[in-house]
Amino acid sequence: MTDKSKRRFLTKYFIHQVGRCLRGFEDGVDQVKQESDFERFFESDESSYALTLAYPDEILLETAKIHGIDTVNRSKREIVKELMLKREDY
């Protein structure tokens, strides 16, 4: 006869592993959605207006310089996007 405590342990372990797998999958889906939303935000000037066009040039360029971001021949959108990526909490 099998020890019921071992069977119960394996059942709980299996359920625990399935739960971890599902949480990992959901976390991955959330991350992809967040990255997609971030990319979509910077697709046009209209969607990123608050951070790009309305942001004073002097402040933006100084902030980029402080963070070591090259601003030569780059649009405001590209600079702001790189600033946001450096923060890594978009």
N, C-alpha and C positions, 0 to 999 in steps of 0.2 A: 504494500500500500504506500502511496506517495504522501510525503509530509505536506499537509495543507498550508503550513506557514511558508514553504518554498513556493508553492503554487501562487499563493496570495502575493508574495514578494514579486514574482515574475510578472503577474498581472498588473500590479501597481507600477512596476518599473516600465512596462510596455506603455501604459497609459501616460505616465510621466514623459517618456520619450516622444510620444506622439504629440503631446501638448507642447513640448519644447520645439518640435519641428514646425508645428502650426504657428507658434509665436514668431519663430525665425522667418517664416514665409511672410507673415503679416508685416513684420518690420521691414522686410525687403520691398514689399509692395508700397508701403508708406514712403520709404526712401526714394523709390523711383518716381512716385507721384510728386513728391516735394521737389525733386530735381527737374521734373518736367514743367511744373508750375514756375520754377525759377527761370528756366530757359524761355518759356513763353512770355514771362514778364518783360524780358529784355529784347523781344522780337521787334518791337516798334517803339517809336517815340511816344505814341499816345499811351501805351500801357505802362511805360516807365517814366512818364512825365514828372512825377513828384520827385524822383531821384536824379533825373538827368537835366532836363531843360529848366526846371525851376531852381536848381541848385546853383548858387553863384560860382562862376568860373574860378575866381581867385581861391575860394575856400576849397573847391574840389581839387585844384592843382596842388595846393599846399598839402592837403590831406594825402593825396597820392604820393607826393614827394616824401612825406614823413614815413609812409609805409613802403617806400622803395619801389614804387610802380612807375614804369616808363610811360610818359605821356606824349611823346613825340609822335606825330602823325596818327593819333588815335582819337576816336570819337569819344564824346562824354559818356555815351552808353557803355563803351568798352571799358573805360576807366572805372566807372561806377560798378560795373559787373565784377571786375577784378577785385575791387575793394570789398565787395560783398563776399566773394569767394575766399578772400584772405581771412575774413571773420569766421567763416565756416559754421555760422549758425543762422543762415538764411531761412 
